[in-house]
Each structure stands twice: as structure tokens, then as C-alpha cells.
Amino acid sequence: MTRIETVDELRALYAEPKERSVRKQLDRLDIHCRRFIELSPLVVLASVDAQGWVDASPRGGDPGFVTAEDERTLLLPDRPGNNRLDSLANIAERPDVGLLFFVPGIDEMLRVNGWAELRSDGELLDRFTTNHRTPRTVLAVHVREAYLHCAKALMRARLWDPDARIDRRDLPTMGEMLRDQIGPSVSIETQEEMLARYAGEL
């Protein structure tokens, strides 16, 4: 196995990127980026802690749950989760973030990189109250770069193809997997029980 240790060694293995792949990177959110975000019900948030450990976490909601406040600012409310606070704790230590937006049925994605701050302003939190739930924090992301990611990855994955869907029974339930990972002290929920509990916590 040959280990690649420099960018020059890596670049020698690949062709140069096409001009449009370089020029498509923006320093702001244009009309197309903002429309993509309006239609997106899912974003993956990448963050890194003070020691350099990287984390990626999904965030979901109704399309447009992430708001483009202006061409260089995104607002992302924190919704109920597992309270580990991995992403938020990372951002409190080190503000660099990356976001990857998905739109169902669309194979292209939107990548946004920048830095973030955690906000708890009452007026801001009230703006994002849904179903009588007010978020504890809102993430303000300041955009450094944004660009549309080509469709190849999702085309290969056939992510939106109904024929590529996996039967849920082909994987153990979450409860069964947690029991195997943590031990018999963990109570096992059926998939139906887990989904019902989640529905009440959304």
C-alpha cells in the first residue's frame, strides 16, 4: 500500500479540475443557492472541536427550515435531539462549519462552508417556534463559500430511486442494535414503538 503524504503527490494522480468546477465557487448565496435552501428539508452539519476531531450531524425539518437571512448569513434553529450537543459544543470551541443541503428527488446538492455562532436571543428564538416548541439556540452561519455539488454521487447511490430502497426488515431495529452495542441493560423498543416515541418528540 502506497501512502500519499503531500498534495503534490495526490494531485499527480488526478487531472486538473475543469474551469467551471473552480469558478462555480461563490463567496455568497446567490438566487439559486437560496432557492435550493428554501426547498431543502435536510442538511448535514460538519463541525470540528478544539482538538481537531470532526463530526457530521443531520438536521431536518420542513423545507426551508434553514433560513437565508441575507446572501452571507444562514439561520438554523436547533430542534429536539439526543442532547449530546456534539455539534453545538464543537462550534462553541471552534466556529468552522460545513453544510451539505439535500432536496428530495434532486441529485445535485449544495455545499456551504463558513463559520458559525450560537445565538439565544429571545426574539430570534421566537421566530423559529414551531408546534409550540421554541428552540434553545439558533445557529447563525456566516458564509465564506457556497457551490452546487454535481449529481454523480447521488446518481451512483440511486438515493431517490424507489427500486433502490432497502426493506427496513433487512436491518435490526435501533433497539436491537443498541442492546448489542451497550448490553442487556438497554430496554428494547420495537421499531413501531420507537417511531411513535419520536413522533411525540419532534
MDAnalysis code that builds the backbone (N, CA, C; Angstrom):
import MDAnalysis as mda
import numpy as np

u = mda.Universe.empty(606, n_residues=202, atom_resindex=np.repeat(np.arange(202), 3), trajectory=True)
u.add_TopologyAttr("name", ["N", "CA", "C"] * 202)
u.add_TopologyAttr("resid", np.arange(1, 203))
u.add_TopologyAttr("resname", ["MET", "THR", "ARG", "ILE", "GLU", "THR", "VAL", "ASP", "GLU", "LEU", "ARG", "ALA", "LEU", "TYR", "ALA", "GLU", "PRO", "LYS", "GLU", "ARG", "SER", "VAL", "ARG", "LYS", "GLN", "LEU", "ASP", "ARG", "LEU", "ASP", "ILE", "HIS", "CYS", "ARG", "ARG", "PHE", "ILE", "GLU", "LEU", "SER", "PRO", "LEU", "VAL", "VAL", "LEU", "ALA", "SER", "VAL", "ASP", "ALA", "GLN", "GLY", "TRP", "VAL", "ASP", "ALA", "SER", "PRO", "ARG", "GLY", "GLY", "ASP", "PRO", "GLY", "PHE", "VAL", "THR", "ALA", "GLU", "ASP", "GLU", "ARG", "THR", "LEU", "LEU", "LEU", "PRO", "ASP", "ARG", "PRO", "GLY", "ASN", "ASN", "ARG", "LEU", "ASP", "SER", "LEU", "ALA", "ASN", "ILE", "ALA", "GLU", "ARG", "PRO", "ASP", "VAL", "GLY", "LEU", "LEU", "PHE", "PHE", "VAL", "PRO", "GLY", "ILE", "ASP", "GLU", "MET", "LEU", "ARG", "VAL", "ASN", "GLY", "TRP", "ALA", "GLU", "LEU", "ARG", "SER", "ASP", "GLY", "GLU", "LEU", "LEU", "ASP", "ARG", "PHE", "THR", "THR", "ASN", "HIS", "ARG", "THR", "PRO", "ARG", "THR", "VAL", "LEU", "ALA", "VAL", "HIS", "VAL", "ARG", "GLU", "ALA", "TYR", "LEU", "HIS", "CYS", "ALA", "LYS", "ALA", "LEU", "MET", "ARG", "ALA", "ARG", "LEU", "TRP", "ASP", "PRO", "ASP", "ALA", "ARG", "ILE", "ASP", "ARG", "ARG", "ASP", "LEU", "PRO", "THR", "MET", "GLY", "GLU", "MET", "LEU", "ARG", "ASP", "GLN", "ILE", "GLY", "PRO", "SER", "VAL", "SER", "ILE", "GLU", "THR", "GLN", "GLU", "GLU", "MET", "LEU", "ALA", "ARG", "TYR", "ALA", "GLY", "GLU", "LEU"])
u.atoms.positions = np.array([
    [0.848, -1.186, 0.000],
    [0.000, 0.000, 0.000],
    [0.891, 1.246, 0.000],
    [0.636, 2.149, -0.932],
    [1.418, 3.382, -1.028],
    [0.678, 4.514, -0.342],
    [1.320, 5.108, 0.636],
    [0.700, 6.210, 1.375],
    [1.013, 7.532, 0.691],
    [-0.012, 8.319, 0.469],
    [0.136, 9.640, -0.138],
    [0.248, 10.658, 0.983],
    [1.312, 11.449, 0.986],
    [1.576, 12.331, 2.129],
    [1.598, 13.814, 1.779],
    [1.562, 14.150, 0.502],
    [1.585, 15.562, 0.126],
    [0.503, 15.835, -0.908],
    [0.126, 17.095, -1.000],
    [-0.861, 17.495, -2.004],
    [-0.297, 17.281, -3.401],
    [1.009, 17.523, -3.576],
    [1.619, 17.321, -4.890],
    [1.529, 15.860, -5.317],
    [1.773, 14.945, -4.390],
    [1.656, 13.518, -4.709],
    [0.218, 13.169, -5.080],
    [-0.724, 13.745, -4.359],
    [-2.135, 13.497, -4.638],
    [-2.528, 14.063, -5.993],
    [-2.151, 15.313, -6.246],
    [-2.545, 15.981, -7.483],
    [-1.970, 15.274, -8.702],
    [-0.812, 14.615, -8.547],
    [-0.189, 13.906, -9.667],
    [-1.051, 12.739, -10.153],
    [-1.960, 12.265, -9.318],
    [-2.806, 11.124, -9.675],
    [-4.086, 11.538, -10.397],
    [-4.391, 12.825, -10.409],
    [-5.666, 13.296, -10.942],
    [-5.457, 14.372, -12.000],
    [-6.431, 14.479, -12.891],
    [-6.436, 15.570, -13.861],
    [-6.760, 16.877, -13.140],
    [-6.451, 17.984, -13.756],
    [-6.808, 19.281, -13.198],
    [-8.330, 19.445, -13.252],
    [-8.916, 20.121, -12.276],
    [-10.367, 20.337, -12.322],
    [-10.749, 21.212, -13.505],
    [-11.958, 20.971, -14.017],
    [-12.433, 21.801, -15.109],
    [-12.657, 23.225, -14.620],
    [-12.573, 24.157, -15.543],
    [-12.687, 25.578, -15.193],
    [-13.983, 25.867, -14.458],
    [-15.086, 25.282, -14.919],
    [-16.363, 25.596, -14.273],
    [-16.429, 25.044, -12.864],
    [-15.706, 23.948, -12.587],
    [-15.692, 23.394, -11.229],
    [-15.015, 24.342, -10.254],
    [-14.072, 25.114, -10.754],
    [-13.378, 26.089, -9.914],
    [-14.183, 27.376, -9.815],
    [-14.691, 27.835, -10.953],
    [-15.361, 29.136, -10.989],
    [-16.738, 29.124, -10.349],
    [-17.345, 27.939, -10.166],
    [-18.694, 27.887, -9.583],
    [-18.701, 28.229, -8.094],
    [-17.534, 28.229, -7.454],
    [-17.470, 28.540, -6.022],
    [-17.710, 30.034, -5.815],
    [-18.744, 30.340, -5.015],
    [-19.113, 31.722, -4.727],
    [-18.723, 32.078, -3.302],
    [-18.676, 33.368, -3.022],
    [-18.411, 33.822, -1.647],
    [-19.692, 34.298, -0.970],
    [-20.829, 33.899, -1.525],
    [-22.126, 34.348, -1.015],
    [-23.191, 33.379, -1.515],
    [-24.410, 33.585, -1.077],
    [-25.546, 32.792, -1.525],
    [-26.273, 33.563, -2.620],
    [-26.207, 33.059, -3.841],
    [-26.938, 33.743, -4.921],
    [-28.384, 33.245, -4.955],
    [-29.134, 33.650, -5.951],
    [-30.554, 33.309, -6.037],
    [-30.771, 31.803, -6.120],
    [-29.859, 31.085, -6.780],
    [-30.009, 29.644, -6.930],
    [-29.691, 28.908, -5.626],
    [-28.664, 29.364, -4.921],
    [-28.352, 28.772, -3.613],
    [-29.513, 28.974, -2.649],
    [-30.062, 30.172, -2.654],
    [-31.147, 30.465, -1.714],
    [-32.402, 29.668, -2.044],
    [-32.670, 29.473, -3.319],
    [-33.827, 28.655, -3.698],
    [-33.610, 27.206, -3.299],
    [-32.394, 26.699, -3.455],
    [-32.077, 25.339, -3.059],
    [-32.331, 25.160, -1.563],
    [-31.898, 26.123, -0.768],
    [-32.078, 26.057, 0.680],
    [-33.565, 26.108, 1.041],
    [-34.337, 26.920, 0.327],
    [-35.790, 27.005, 0.573],
    [-36.480, 25.664, 0.368],
    [-35.958, 24.848, -0.542],
    [-36.580, 23.571, -0.878],
    [-36.019, 22.408, -0.071],
    [-34.996, 22.668, 0.718],
    [-34.282, 21.577, 1.390],
    [-34.871, 21.251, 2.762],
    [-35.244, 19.961, 2.993],
    [-35.693, 19.536, 4.314],
    [-34.589, 18.849, 5.119],
    [-33.375, 18.777, 4.540],
    [-32.291, 18.039, 5.198],
    [-30.948, 18.685, 4.902],
    [-30.178, 18.909, 5.964],
    [-28.809, 19.394, 5.820],
    [-27.922, 18.591, 6.764],
    [-26.723, 18.288, 6.318],
    [-25.724, 17.655, 7.178],
    [-24.756, 18.742, 7.608],
    [-24.580, 18.862, 8.923],
    [-23.740, 19.896, 9.516],
    [-22.431, 19.272, 9.981],
    [-21.319, 19.730, 9.430],
    [-19.998, 19.254, 9.839],
    [-19.336, 20.302, 10.718],
    [-18.725, 19.835, 11.808],
    [-18.048, 20.733, 12.740],
    [-16.797, 20.047, 13.255],
    [-15.977, 20.795, 13.964],
    [-14.715, 20.247, 14.475],
    [-14.444, 20.853, 15.840],
    [-13.920, 20.037, 16.770],
    [-13.674, 20.564, 18.114],
    [-12.267, 21.142, 18.220],
    [-11.915, 21.625, 19.398],
    [-10.635, 22.292, 19.606],
    [-9.450, 21.369, 19.362],
    [-9.655, 20.061, 19.511],
    [-8.584, 19.094, 19.292],
    [-8.506, 18.623, 17.841],
    [-9.435, 19.068, 17.006],
    [-9.418, 18.688, 15.607],
    [-10.272, 17.479, 15.274],
    [-11.049, 16.969, 16.244],
    [-11.941, 15.846, 15.975],
    [-13.162, 16.351, 15.216],
    [-13.473, 15.683, 14.108],
    [-14.527, 16.129, 13.205],
    [-15.813, 15.352, 13.464],
    [-16.941, 16.019, 13.303],
    [-18.245, 15.395, 13.492],
    [-19.166, 15.857, 12.365],
    [-20.057, 14.983, 11.935],
    [-21.091, 15.360, 10.961],
    [-22.431, 14.903, 11.502],
    [-23.415, 15.793, 11.462],
    [-24.706, 15.516, 12.087],
    [-25.838, 15.985, 11.177],
    [-26.871, 15.149, 10.974],
    [-28.004, 15.581, 10.143],
    [-28.936, 16.510, 10.906],
    [-29.529, 17.430, 10.167],
    [-30.560, 18.320, 10.691],
    [-31.717, 18.307, 9.698],
    [-32.941, 18.146, 10.210],
    [-34.084, 18.065, 9.309],
    [-35.255, 18.895, 9.772],
    [-36.139, 19.196, 8.840],
    [-37.347, 19.947, 9.144],
    [-38.150, 20.142, 7.870],
    [-39.212, 20.911, 7.966],
    [-39.969, 21.235, 6.766],
    [-39.072, 21.982, 5.785],
    [-39.291, 21.836, 4.477],
    [-38.463, 22.579, 3.516],
    [-38.369, 24.056, 3.895],
    [-37.157, 24.564, 3.885],
    [-36.933, 25.948, 4.265],
    [-36.737, 26.160, 5.750],
    [-36.562, 25.067, 6.533],
    [-36.365, 25.249, 7.976],
    [-35.059, 25.977, 8.261],
    [-34.116, 25.929, 7.327],
    [-32.925, 26.777, 7.396],
    [-33.242, 28.034, 6.595],
    [-33.030, 29.190, 7.187],
    [-33.399, 30.462, 6.567],
    [-32.174, 31.219, 6.099],
    [-32.210, 31.675, 4.848],
    [-31.169, 32.580, 4.357],
    [-31.573, 33.996, 4.743],
    [-30.938, 34.511, 5.773],
    [-31.260, 35.856, 6.257],
    [-30.842, 36.914, 5.246],
    [-29.704, 36.692, 4.633],
    [-29.210, 37.523, 3.546],
    [-28.226, 36.678, 2.761],
    [-27.483, 37.269, 1.845],
    [-26.629, 36.482, 0.958],
    [-25.403, 35.903, 1.651],
    [-25.161, 36.293, 2.885],
    [-23.993, 35.768, 3.591],
    [-24.324, 35.207, 4.975],
    [-25.610, 35.055, 5.282],
    [-25.992, 34.577, 6.613],
    [-27.115, 33.556, 6.517],
    [-26.924, 32.405, 7.182],
    [-27.951, 31.388, 7.318],
    [-28.326, 31.251, 8.788],
    [-29.601, 30.981, 9.041],
    [-30.070, 30.742, 10.404],
    [-30.631, 29.332, 10.485],
    [-30.117, 28.555, 11.440],
    [-30.505, 27.159, 11.589],
    [-30.930, 26.913, 13.029],
    [-32.252, 26.748, 13.273],
    [-32.717, 26.505, 14.649],
    [-32.358, 25.093, 15.097],
    [-32.046, 24.938, 16.376],
    [-31.769, 23.611, 16.911],
    [-33.079, 22.985, 17.371],
    [-33.377, 21.809, 16.856],
    [-34.597, 21.097, 17.209],
    [-34.277, 19.979, 18.199],
    [-35.300, 19.446, 18.911],
    [-35.035, 18.409, 19.919],
    [-34.274, 17.227, 19.333],
    [-33.249, 16.801, 20.066],
    [-32.434, 15.664, 19.650],
    [-32.075, 14.822, 20.857],
    [-30.840, 14.319, 20.854],
    [-30.422, 13.418, 21.937],
    [-29.707, 14.144, 23.073],
    [-29.549, 15.462, 22.950],
    [-28.910, 16.301, 23.967],
    [-27.437, 15.990, 24.193],
    [-26.801, 15.265, 23.261],
    [-25.346, 15.102, 23.344],
    [-24.642, 16.423, 23.048],
    [-25.244, 17.234, 22.165],
    [-24.733, 18.561, 21.805],
    [-23.368, 18.501, 21.126],
    [-23.083, 17.401, 20.415],
    [-21.778, 17.265, 19.771],
    [-21.458, 18.455, 18.870],
    [-22.360, 18.771, 17.947],
    [-22.098, 19.858, 17.005],
    [-22.028, 21.205, 17.709],
    [-22.986, 21.454, 18.592],
    [-23.038, 22.759, 19.245],
    [-21.833, 22.972, 20.154],
    [-21.417, 21.938, 20.867],
    [-20.224, 22.052, 21.710],
    [-18.987, 22.305, 20.857],
    [-18.904, 21.626, 19.716],
    [-17.769, 21.877, 18.815],
    [-17.733, 23.332, 18.384],
    [-18.897, 23.861, 17.987],
    [-18.958, 25.234, 17.492],
    [-18.625, 26.227, 18.596],
    [-18.999, 25.899, 19.843],
    [-18.641, 26.774, 20.959],
    [-17.127, 26.862, 21.120],
    [-16.425, 25.784, 20.742],
    [-14.964, 25.761, 20.853],
    [-14.272, 26.282, 19.594],
    [-14.859, 25.946, 18.457],
    [-14.217, 26.287, 17.179],
    [-15.327, 26.515, 16.159],
    [-15.429, 27.691, 15.556],
    [-16.627, 28.044, 14.800],
    [-16.713, 27.522, 13.362],
    [-15.667, 26.889, 12.844],
    [-15.673, 26.466, 11.445],
    [-16.720, 25.383, 11.201],
    [-17.523, 25.549, 10.146],
    [-18.574, 24.575, 9.821],
    [-18.667, 24.370, 8.318],
    [-19.220, 23.216, 7.956],
    [-19.589, 22.937, 6.577],
    [-21.006, 22.400, 6.567],
    [-21.775, 22.754, 5.555],
    [-23.155, 22.276, 5.443],
    [-23.367, 21.675, 4.059],
    [-24.117, 20.580, 4.024],
    [-24.452, 19.919, 2.774],
    [-25.966, 19.776, 2.715],
    [-26.599, 20.490, 1.780],
    [-28.053, 20.516, 1.665],
    [-28.535, 19.513, 0.616],
    [-29.639, 18.827, 0.938],
    [-30.274, 17.872, 0.038],
    [-31.709, 18.314, -0.248],
    [-32.161, 18.038, -1.484],
    [-33.552, 18.249, -1.860],
    [-34.070, 16.930, -2.415],
    [-35.132, 16.366, -1.857],
    [-35.643, 15.081, -2.345],
    [-35.930, 15.113, -3.845],
    [-35.448, 14.081, -4.528],
    [-35.675, 13.969, -5.957],
    [-34.657, 14.692, -6.808],
    [-33.806, 15.509, -6.189],
    [-32.778, 16.263, -6.915],
    [-31.419, 15.630, -6.607],
    [-30.663, 15.298, -7.641],
    [-29.373, 14.640, -7.417],
    [-28.248, 15.619, -7.104],
    [-28.405, 16.883, -7.499],
    [-27.399, 17.864, -7.099],
    [-27.561, 18.194, -5.618],
    [-26.489, 18.669, -5.014],
    [-26.506, 19.117, -3.620],
    [-25.915, 20.519, -3.555],
    [-26.062, 21.160, -2.411],
    [-25.470, 22.475, -2.198],
    [-24.518, 22.395, -1.022],
    [-23.292, 22.840, -1.254],
    [-22.292, 22.878, -0.185],
    [-22.078, 24.324, 0.257],
    [-22.081, 24.525, 1.562],
    [-21.831, 25.848, 2.132],
    [-20.805, 25.698, 3.240],
    [-19.758, 26.504, 3.200],
    [-18.733, 26.498, 4.238],
    [-18.617, 27.893, 4.833],
    [-18.295, 27.935, 6.120],
    [-18.145, 29.230, 6.766],
    [-17.843, 29.071, 8.246],
    [-18.283, 30.040, 9.010],
    [-18.110, 29.966, 10.464],
    [-19.444, 30.284, 11.119],
    [-19.621, 29.768, 12.313],
    [-20.934, 29.858, 12.952],
    [-20.835, 30.410, 14.361],
    [-21.938, 30.962, 14.812],
    [-22.056, 31.399, 16.200],
    [-23.385, 30.916, 16.744],
    [-23.415, 30.584, 18.027],
    [-24.623, 30.136, 18.701],
    [-25.337, 31.348, 19.273],
    [-26.641, 31.466, 18.972],
    [-27.408, 32.608, 19.440],
    [-28.573, 32.135, 20.297],
    [-28.879, 32.921, 21.323],
    [-30.029, 32.600, 22.173],
    [-30.912, 33.829, 22.386],
    [-30.856, 34.784, 21.446],
    [-31.684, 35.981, 21.538],
    [-33.154, 35.583, 21.557],
    [-33.906, 36.121, 22.511],
    [-35.308, 35.761, 22.641],
    [-36.110, 35.989, 21.386],
    [-35.923, 37.147, 20.746],
    [-36.685, 37.471, 19.536],
    [-36.344, 36.500, 18.411],
    [-35.071, 36.130, 18.312],
    [-34.646, 35.192, 17.278],
    [-35.222, 33.808, 17.531],
    [-35.190, 33.367, 18.780],
    [-35.758, 32.057, 19.112],
    [-37.246, 32.017, 18.810],
    [-37.945, 33.111, 19.130],
    [-39.391, 33.156, 18.884],
    [-39.719, 33.013, 17.401],
    [-38.858, 33.524, 16.544],
    [-39.091, 33.428, 15.095],
    [-39.156, 31.976, 14.629],
    [-38.477, 31.100, 15.349],
    [-38.370, 29.711, 14.906],
    [-39.194, 28.754, 15.762],
    [-40.163, 29.292, 16.491],
    [-41.070, 28.436, 17.259],
    [-41.998, 27.696, 16.303],
    [-42.047, 26.360, 16.434],
    [-42.958, 25.545, 15.635],
    [-43.612, 24.516, 16.544],
    [-44.881, 24.243, 16.292],
    [-45.623, 23.272, 17.103],
    [-45.472, 23.566, 18.602],
    [-45.492, 24.834, 18.946],
    [-45.383, 25.295, 20.329],
    [-44.029, 24.944, 20.950],
    [-43.032, 24.649, 20.129],
    [-41.685, 24.355, 20.628],
    [-40.740, 25.461, 20.181],
    [-40.097, 26.073, 21.163],
    [-39.131, 27.128, 20.884],
    [-37.727, 26.541, 21.017],
    [-36.864, 26.733, 20.021],
    [-35.512, 26.179, 20.137],
    [-34.736, 26.839, 21.268],
    [-33.782, 26.101, 21.820],
    [-32.912, 26.666, 22.852],
    [-31.876, 27.597, 22.242],
    [-31.450, 27.251, 21.015],
    [-30.440, 28.056, 20.327],
    [-30.748, 28.100, 18.836],
    [-30.203, 29.109, 18.182],
    [-30.223, 29.208, 16.728],
    [-28.773, 29.389, 16.285],
    [-28.397, 28.634, 15.260],
    [-27.046, 28.722, 14.719],
    [-27.047, 29.749, 13.601],
    [-26.218, 30.770, 13.734],
    [-26.036, 31.750, 12.665],
    [-24.757, 31.382, 11.920],
    [-24.912, 31.003, 10.660],
    [-23.771, 30.589, 9.839],
    [-23.396, 31.734, 8.906],
    [-22.150, 32.160, 8.975],
    [-21.647, 33.233, 8.128],
    [-20.893, 32.594, 6.963],
    [-21.397, 32.827, 5.762],
    [-20.952, 32.112, 4.572],
    [-19.606, 32.636, 4.082],
    [-18.667, 31.701, 3.890],
    [-17.398, 32.023, 3.242],
    [-17.387, 31.546, 1.796],
    [-18.012, 30.376, 1.556],
    [-18.083, 29.858, 0.200],
    [-19.324, 28.994, 0.046],
    [-19.842, 28.981, -1.174],
    [-21.033, 28.182, -1.485],
    [-20.927, 27.718, -2.919],
    [-21.261, 26.464, -3.145],
    [-21.287, 25.983, -4.519],
    [-22.142, 24.740, -4.650],
    [-22.703, 24.595, -5.837],
    [-23.530, 23.444, -6.157],
    [-22.628, 22.248, -6.448],
    [-22.975, 21.124, -5.818],
    [-22.192, 19.899, -5.974],
    [-22.848, 19.041, -7.044],
    [-22.038, 18.471, -7.928],
    [-22.583, 17.727, -9.062],
    [-23.358, 16.488, -8.601],
    [-24.121, 15.931, -9.530],
    [-25.082, 14.868, -9.209],
    [-24.480, 13.470, -9.140],
    [-23.212, 13.300, -9.457],
    [-22.664, 11.955, -9.636],
    [-22.828, 11.058, -8.410],
    [-22.569, 11.594, -7.220],
    [-22.624, 10.755, -6.009],
    [-24.021, 10.197, -5.785],
    [-25.034, 11.049, -5.875],
    [-26.398, 10.576, -5.630],
    [-26.917, 9.726, -6.783],
    [-26.416, 9.982, -7.981],
    [-26.781, 9.112, -9.099],
    [-26.228, 7.709, -8.879],
    [-24.972, 7.626, -8.434],
    [-24.387, 6.317, -8.149],
    [-25.134, 5.622, -7.012],
    [-25.514, 6.407, -6.015],
    [-26.202, 5.849, -4.846],
    [-27.651, 5.485, -5.147],
    [-28.216, 6.053, -6.211],
    [-29.636, 5.866, -6.544],
    [-30.505, 6.213, -5.333],
    [-30.139, 7.291, -4.656],
    [-30.763, 7.620, -3.377],
    [-32.268, 7.820, -3.480],
    [-32.727, 8.424, -4.572],
    [-34.154, 8.725, -4.692],
    [-34.909, 7.673, -5.509],
    [-34.228, 6.638, -5.956],
    [-34.844, 5.609, -6.794],
    [-35.653, 4.646, -5.920],
    [-36.973, 4.579, -6.092],
    [-37.779, 3.667, -5.264],
    [-37.309, 2.215, -5.340],
    [-36.765, 1.814, -6.491],
    [-36.312, 0.434, -6.641],
    [-35.056, 0.141, -5.832],
    [-34.372, 1.193, -5.358],
    [-33.150, 1.001, -4.582],
    [-33.407, 1.019, -3.075],
    [-34.652, 1.219, -2.670],
    [-34.964, 1.277, -1.237],
    [-34.693, -0.059, -0.566],
    [-34.193, -0.001, 0.647],
    [-33.919, -1.192, 1.447],
    [-35.126, -1.485, 2.326],
    [-35.522, -2.719, 2.397],
    [-36.603, -3.122, 3.289],
    [-36.116, -2.945, 4.728],
    [-36.887, -2.260, 5.566],
    [-36.458, -1.989, 6.943],
    [-36.150, -3.279, 7.704],
    [-36.770, -4.367, 7.306],
    [-36.539, -5.641, 7.975],
    [-35.164, -6.229, 7.666],
    [-34.453, -5.651, 6.692],
    [-33.111, -6.135, 6.363],
    [-32.061, -5.653, 7.362],
    [-32.461, -4.816, 8.286],
    [-31.554, -4.286, 9.307],
    [-32.222, -4.464, 10.662],
    [-31.459, -4.833, 11.707],
    [-32.087, -4.928, 13.032],
    [-32.706, -3.595, 13.434],
    [-33.646, -3.636, 14.364],
    [-34.223, -2.386, 14.860],
    [-33.162, -1.608, 15.622],
    [-33.413, -0.331, 15.814],
    [-32.486, 0.505, 16.588],
    [-32.316, -0.074, 17.990],
    [-33.406, -0.522, 18.592],
    [-33.337, -1.102, 19.929],
    [-32.453, -2.329, 19.975],
    [-32.570, -3.190, 18.972],
    [-31.754, -4.402, 18.927],
    [-30.274, -4.073, 18.747],
    [-29.992, -3.115, 17.897],
    [-28.590, -2.730, 17.682],
    [-27.993, -2.105, 18.939],
    [-28.766, -1.257, 19.623],
    [-28.267, -0.645, 20.858],
    [-28.042, -1.687, 21.942],
    [-28.918, -2.675, 22.023],
    [-28.723, -3.743, 23.000],
    [-27.403, -4.463, 22.751],
    [-27.107, -4.737, 21.480],
    [-25.862, -5.423, 21.145],
    [-24.642, -4.548, 21.426],
    [-24.793, -3.239, 21.251],
    [-23.661, -2.337, 21.430],
    [-23.422, -1.966, 22.893],
    [-24.507, -1.813, 23.650],
    [-24.399, -1.316, 25.024],
    [-24.523, -2.430, 26.051],
    [-25.382, -3.401, 25.768],
    [-25.560, -4.504, 26.705],
    [-27.020, -4.735, 27.025],
    [-27.296, -5.808, 27.754],
    [-28.684, -6.207, 28.012],
    [-29.451, -5.258, 28.914],
    [-28.765, -4.310, 29.554],
    [-29.480, -3.372, 30.421],
    [-30.345, -2.396, 29.625],
    [-30.095, -2.299, 28.327],
    [-30.862, -1.384, 27.484],
    [-32.199, -2.012, 27.129],
    [-33.292, -1.273, 27.382],
    [-34.610, -1.793, 27.031],
    [-34.778, -1.759, 25.517],
    [-35.392, -2.790, 24.980],
    [-35.547, -2.911, 23.536],
    [-36.934, -2.436, 23.124],
    [-36.973, -1.425, 22.272],
    [-38.222, -0.960, 21.678],
    [-38.397, -1.638, 20.326],
    [-39.624, -1.900, 19.976],
    [-39.886, -2.297, 18.601],
    [-39.712, -1.066, 17.713],
    [-39.587, -1.292, 16.430],
    [-39.460, -0.173, 15.506],
    [-40.693, 0.718, 15.590],
    [-41.865, 0.110, 15.728],
    [-43.114, 0.876, 15.813],
    [-43.150, 1.719, 17.090],
    [-42.704, 1.154, 18.216],
    [-42.671, 1.905, 19.479],
    [-41.710, 3.080, 19.381],
    [-40.542, 2.846, 18.772],
    [-39.561, 3.915, 18.631],
    [-40.107, 5.054, 17.771],
    [-40.731, 4.717, 16.647],
    [-41.267, 5.740, 15.761],
    [-42.382, 6.542, 16.432],
    [-43.208, 5.855, 17.232],
    [-44.280, 6.544, 17.945],
    [-43.696, 7.510, 18.973],
    [-42.636, 7.078, 19.667],
    [-41.996, 7.954, 20.655],
    [-41.361, 9.156, 19.969],
    [-40.682, 8.918, 18.850],
    [-40.067, 10.015, 18.115],
    [-41.113, 11.029, 17.664],
    [-42.259, 10.519, 17.191],
    [-43.300, 11.409, 16.686],
    [-43.748, 12.393, 17.754],
    [-43.761, 11.963, 19.013],
    [-44.148, 12.838, 20.091],
    [-43.075, 13.820, 20.501],
    [-41.845, 13.591, 20.053],
    [-40.711, 14.441, 20.446],
    [-40.282, 15.400, 19.362],
    [-40.849, 15.277, 18.154],
    [-40.398, 16.104, 17.048],
    [-40.669, 17.584, 17.293],
])
